[in-house]
Amino acid sequence: MAALRTKQLAAVLLDLTNGATEEESRKTVKEFAAYLAKKGLLKKAGKIMEEYATLYNTKHSVVDATVTLVARLDEKNRMDLREALKKKHDAREVHILEKVDQRLIGGMKIQIGDTVYDSSIQNSLNQLQAQLLK
């Protein structure tokens, strides 16, 4: 029930801020935080904001992608990846968070929600090893 309440509170905040100006949204969020404090729910604010972000992104066709690579993308490759992900996920906007991990050897891993696209060399080597050991 606590998880449902968290989602309900996030949905209420989304409804309250929908179509509001930045100034109106700030005021609404401040009042919402005061309400949470009054009800003893301030400790749930982080989870509520996570749920809010998920609801907002879904409503506005925004995709959050975590991209893990051996080295950071240059601007052209970042823009090309963003456009490809927009098309693949029918998104209006794609936010890319880049992480560097030398263990991948090459290639990249992309995580969007629960979906992972793994084109890393490390993954290819792991799959080859598994096939050879069968």
C-alpha positions as a Markdown table, in Angstrom:
| # | Residue | x | y | z |
|---|---|---|---|---|
| 1 | Met | 0.0 | 0.0 | 0.0 |
| 2 | Ala | 2.9 | 2.4 | 0.7 |
| 3 | Ala | 4.1 | 2.0 | -2.9 |
| 4 | Leu | 0.7 | 2.7 | -4.2 |
| 5 | Arg | 0.4 | 5.8 | -2.0 |
| 6 | Thr | 3.8 | 7.0 | -3.3 |
| 7 | Lys | 2.6 | 6.6 | -6.9 |
| 8 | Gln | -0.7 | 8.4 | -6.1 |
| 9 | Leu | 1.2 | 11.3 | -4.5 |
| 10 | Ala | 3.5 | 11.5 | -7.6 |
| 11 | Ala | 0.4 | 11.5 | -9.8 |
| 12 | Val | -1.2 | 14.3 | -7.8 |
| 13 | Leu | 2.0 | 16.4 | -8.1 |
| 14 | Leu | 2.1 | 15.8 | -11.8 |
| 15 | Asp | -1.5 | 16.9 | -12.2 |
| 16 | Leu | -0.9 | 20.0 | -10.1 |
| 17 | Thr | 2.2 | 21.1 | -12.1 |
| 18 | Asn | 0.8 | 20.1 | -15.5 |
| 19 | Gly | 0.7 | 23.2 | -17.7 |
| 20 | Ala | 1.9 | 25.5 | -14.9 |
| 21 | Thr | 4.6 | 28.1 | -15.4 |
| 22 | Glu | 8.0 | 27.6 | -13.8 |
| 23 | Glu | 7.1 | 30.0 | -11.0 |
| 24 | Glu | 3.7 | 28.3 | -10.4 |
| 25 | Ser | 5.4 | 24.9 | -10.4 |
| 26 | Arg | 8.0 | 26.1 | -7.8 |
| 27 | Lys | 5.2 | 27.3 | -5.6 |
| 28 | Thr | 3.2 | 24.1 | -6.0 |
| 29 | Val | 6.3 | 21.9 | -5.2 |
| 30 | Lys | 7.0 | 24.0 | -2.1 |
| 31 | Glu | 3.4 | 23.6 | -0.9 |
| 32 | Phe | 3.5 | 19.9 | -1.7 |
| 33 | Ala | 6.7 | 19.5 | 0.4 |
| 34 | Ala | 5.0 | 21.4 | 3.2 |
| 35 | Tyr | 2.0 | 19.0 | 2.9 |
| 36 | Leu | 4.4 | 16.0 | 3.0 |
| 37 | Ala | 6.1 | 17.4 | 6.1 |
| 38 | Lys | 2.8 | 18.0 | 7.8 |
| 39 | Lys | 1.7 | 14.4 | 7.1 |
| 40 | Gly | 5.1 | 12.9 | 8.2 |
| 41 | Leu | 5.8 | 11.8 | 4.7 |
| 42 | Leu | 8.8 | 13.9 | 3.9 |
| 43 | Lys | 11.1 | 10.8 | 4.2 |
| 44 | Lys | 9.3 | 9.4 | 1.1 |
| 45 | Ala | 10.0 | 12.6 | -1.0 |
| 46 | Gly | 12.9 | 10.9 | -2.9 |
| 47 | Lys | 10.7 | 8.0 | -4.0 |
| 48 | Ile | 7.8 | 10.3 | -4.8 |
| 49 | Met | 10.1 | 12.3 | -7.1 |
| 50 | Glu | 11.4 | 9.1 | -8.8 |
| 51 | Glu | 7.8 | 8.1 | -9.5 |
| 52 | Tyr | 7.0 | 11.7 | -10.6 |
| 53 | Ala | 9.9 | 11.6 | -13.1 |
| 54 | Thr | 8.7 | 8.2 | -14.5 |
| 55 | Leu | 5.1 | 9.5 | -14.9 |
| 56 | Tyr | 6.3 | 12.8 | -16.4 |
| 57 | Asn | 8.6 | 11.0 | -18.9 |
| 58 | Thr | 5.8 | 8.7 | -19.9 |
| 59 | Lys | 3.3 | 11.5 | -20.4 |
| 60 | His | 5.8 | 13.6 | -22.4 |
| 61 | Ser | 7.5 | 10.8 | -24.4 |
| 62 | Val | 10.8 | 11.3 | -22.7 |
| 63 | Val | 13.3 | 8.4 | -22.5 |
| 64 | Asp | 16.2 | 8.2 | -20.0 |
| 65 | Ala | 19.0 | 6.1 | -21.4 |
| 66 | Thr | 22.1 | 5.1 | -19.5 |
| 67 | Val | 25.0 | 4.4 | -21.9 |
| 68 | Thr | 28.1 | 2.7 | -20.7 |
| 69 | Leu | 31.2 | 2.9 | -22.9 |
| 70 | Val | 35.0 | 2.7 | -22.7 |
| 71 | Ala | 35.3 | 6.4 | -23.5 |
| 72 | Arg | 32.8 | 9.3 | -23.7 |
| 73 | Leu | 31.0 | 9.9 | -27.0 |
| 74 | Asp | 31.9 | 12.9 | -29.1 |
| 75 | Glu | 29.1 | 15.3 | -29.9 |
| 76 | Lys | 28.2 | 13.9 | -33.3 |
| 77 | Asn | 28.0 | 10.3 | -32.1 |
| 78 | Arg | 25.9 | 11.4 | -29.1 |
| 79 | Met | 23.5 | 13.2 | -31.4 |
| 80 | Asp | 23.3 | 10.2 | -33.7 |
| 81 | Leu | 22.7 | 7.9 | -30.8 |
| 82 | Arg | 20.0 | 10.2 | -29.4 |
| 83 | Glu | 18.2 | 10.4 | -32.8 |
| 84 | Ala | 18.4 | 6.6 | -33.2 |
| 85 | Leu | 16.9 | 6.1 | -29.7 |
| 86 | Lys | 14.2 | 8.6 | -30.4 |
| 87 | Lys | 13.1 | 6.6 | -33.4 |
| 88 | Lys | 13.4 | 3.2 | -31.8 |
| 89 | His | 11.4 | 4.3 | -28.7 |
| 90 | Asp | 9.1 | 6.7 | -30.5 |
| 91 | Ala | 10.3 | 9.4 | -28.1 |
| 92 | Arg | 10.0 | 13.2 | -28.3 |
| 93 | Glu | 13.2 | 13.6 | -26.2 |
| 94 | Val | 16.0 | 11.3 | -25.1 |
| 95 | His | 18.2 | 12.1 | -22.0 |
| 96 | Ile | 21.6 | 10.3 | -22.2 |
| 97 | Leu | 23.6 | 9.6 | -19.1 |
| 98 | Glu | 27.1 | 8.4 | -20.1 |
| 99 | Lys | 29.1 | 6.1 | -17.8 |
| 100 | Val | 32.7 | 5.0 | -18.6 |
| 101 | Asp | 33.7 | 1.4 | -17.9 |
| 102 | Gln | 37.1 | 0.2 | -19.2 |
| 103 | Arg | 36.1 | -3.4 | -18.6 |
| 104 | Leu | 33.8 | -3.3 | -21.7 |
| 105 | Ile | 37.0 | -3.3 | -23.9 |
| 106 | Gly | 34.9 | -1.7 | -26.7 |
| 107 | Gly | 31.3 | -1.2 | -27.9 |
| 108 | Met | 28.6 | -0.1 | -25.5 |
| 109 | Lys | 25.7 | -1.0 | -23.3 |
| 110 | Ile | 22.5 | 1.0 | -23.3 |
| 111 | Gln | 19.9 | 0.6 | -20.6 |
| 112 | Ile | 16.4 | 2.1 | -20.9 |
| 113 | Gly | 14.2 | 1.1 | -18.0 |
| 114 | Asp | 14.4 | -2.7 | -17.7 |
| 115 | Thr | 15.7 | -3.1 | -21.3 |
| 116 | Val | 19.5 | -3.5 | -21.9 |
| 117 | Tyr | 21.1 | -3.5 | -25.3 |
| 118 | Asp | 24.6 | -4.9 | -24.9 |
| 119 | Ser | 26.9 | -4.6 | -27.9 |
| 120 | Ser | 30.1 | -4.6 | -25.8 |
| 121 | Ile | 33.1 | -6.6 | -26.8 |
| 122 | Gln | 33.1 | -8.0 | -23.3 |
| 123 | Asn | 29.6 | -9.4 | -23.8 |
| 124 | Ser | 30.5 | -10.9 | -27.2 |
| 125 | Leu | 33.5 | -12.6 | -25.6 |
| 126 | Asn | 31.4 | -13.9 | -22.7 |
| 127 | Gln | 28.8 | -15.3 | -25.2 |
| 128 | Leu | 31.6 | -16.9 | -27.3 |
| 129 | Gln | 33.1 | -18.5 | -24.2 |
| 130 | Ala | 29.7 | -19.9 | -23.2 |
| 131 | Gln | 29.2 | -21.4 | -26.6 |
| 132 | Leu | 32.6 | -23.0 | -26.7 |
| 133 | Leu | 32.1 | -24.5 | -23.2 |
| 134 | Lys | 28.8 | -26.2 | -24.2 |
